[in-house]
Amino acid sequence: MFDRISGFYDVMNSVMTAGLHHRWRERAADLARVGPGDRALDVATGTGDLALELARRVGADGEVVGSDFSQGMLERARTKAADTPGIEWEWGNALELPYPDDSFDAATVGFGARNFSDLERGLAEMARVVRPGGRVVVLEITTPTRPPLSTFFSIWFDRLVPLLGRFAADPEAYTYLPKSVKRFPGPEALGGALQRTGLTDVRWILTAGGIIALHSGTVR
Ligand SMILES: C[S@@+](CC[C@H](N)C(=O)[O-])C[C@H]1O[C@@H](n2cnc3c(N)ncnc32)[C@H](O)[C@@H]1O
């Protein structure tokens, strides 16, 4: 499915969020607390926007790896980042990351965790490859519980997004999107899952009226 939608994924993101997704990725990269010379991993990187945000922070002396299991998405990321130094795009399954323990200063995932077939395993893998003291960050869509946002969200996500998907010629992918958000744990439960992987200092920020959750924690 992700190979199929890779060609119009970026445009759909900008249309669905009115361009706000860039700001959310900036905030996620801030929470990773990486700086010049650091090594960061962006899991389920897709077309690479969050990895590019990390690359801006680690600079030419650092390294960012954007990992994904969709070659179509990775191809888009490669094209987009052709002029960015210090960034590698690598095929990898988030549930079985092909990296040794403690090999990164931070690991992030943006709008990817809800697609993991085993969430706790994916989170545990991110924590495993980050060194003690490094950061794990999860940026996700979440379901707002209070009106008026919950009403707006339900109309937007259950009706308009599938309709937009039909225009983008992939109705299946954009009916899957609201379903995947609904079955994903809420902010509190996701915080609990991060704690169970052994992370300390687990916190989350809700933004965009409670539609977007940014979770972070520190590896013990
Ligand atoms: C909704 S896109 C998010 C892309 C990007 N991180 C972003 O911020 O826009 C979800 C991505 O997760 C990837 N993905 C889902 N499950 C995965 C897994 N188990 N291993 C690697 N990539 C995975 C998909 O291929 C897809 O590129």
The ligand as a MOL file (V3000), in Angstrom:
LIG
                    3D

  0  0  0     0  0            999 V3000
M  V30 BEGIN CTAB
M  V30 COUNTS 27 29 0 0 0
M  V30 BEGIN ATOM
M  V30 1 C 2.1320 7.1720 7.0880 0
M  V30 2 S 3.7600 6.8410 6.5220 0 CHG=1
M  V30 3 C 4.7530 7.9420 7.4860 0
M  V30 4 C 5.9830 8.3870 6.7560 0
M  V30 5 C 6.8460 9.4530 7.4340 0
M  V30 6 N 7.4670 8.9870 8.6450 0
M  V30 7 C 6.1340 10.7460 7.6760 0
M  V30 8 O 6.3580 11.3480 8.7220 0
M  V30 9 O 5.3850 11.1910 6.8120 0 CHG=-1
M  V30 10 C 4.0810 5.3110 7.2990 0
M  V30 11 C 5.3840 4.6720 6.8480 0
M  V30 12 O 5.6550 3.5800 7.7100 0
M  V30 13 C 6.2830 2.5710 6.9590 0
M  V30 14 N 6.1690 1.3340 7.7450 0
M  V30 15 C 5.0540 0.8050 8.2950 0
M  V30 16 N 5.3520 -0.3090 8.9920 0
M  V30 17 C 6.6970 -0.4870 8.8710 0
M  V30 18 C 7.6000 -1.4630 9.3410 0
M  V30 19 N 7.1970 -2.4930 10.0770 0
M  V30 20 N 8.8970 -1.3350 9.0340 0
M  V30 21 C 9.3290 -0.2970 8.2670 0
M  V30 22 N 8.5220 0.6580 7.7680 0
M  V30 23 C 7.2200 0.5640 8.0800 0
M  V30 24 C 5.5270 2.5840 5.6390 0
M  V30 25 O 6.2370 1.9780 4.5930 0
M  V30 26 C 5.3470 4.0930 5.4350 0
M  V30 27 O 6.3880 4.6540 4.6770 0
M  V30 END ATOM
M  V30 BEGIN BOND
M  V30 1 1 1 2
M  V30 2 1 2 3
M  V30 3 1 2 10
M  V30 4 1 3 4
M  V30 5 1 4 5
M  V30 6 1 5 6
M  V30 7 1 5 7
M  V30 8 2 7 8
M  V30 9 1 7 9
M  V30 10 1 10 11
M  V30 11 1 11 12
M  V30 12 1 11 26
M  V30 13 1 12 13
M  V30 14 1 13 14
M  V30 15 1 13 24
M  V30 16 1 14 15
M  V30 17 1 14 23
M  V30 18 2 15 16
M  V30 19 1 16 17
M  V30 20 1 17 18
M  V30 21 2 17 23
M  V30 22 1 18 19
M  V30 23 2 18 20
M  V30 24 1 20 21
M  V30 25 2 21 22
M  V30 26 1 22 23
M  V30 27 1 24 25
M  V30 28 1 24 26
M  V30 29 1 26 27
M  V30 END BOND
M  V30 END CTAB
M  END
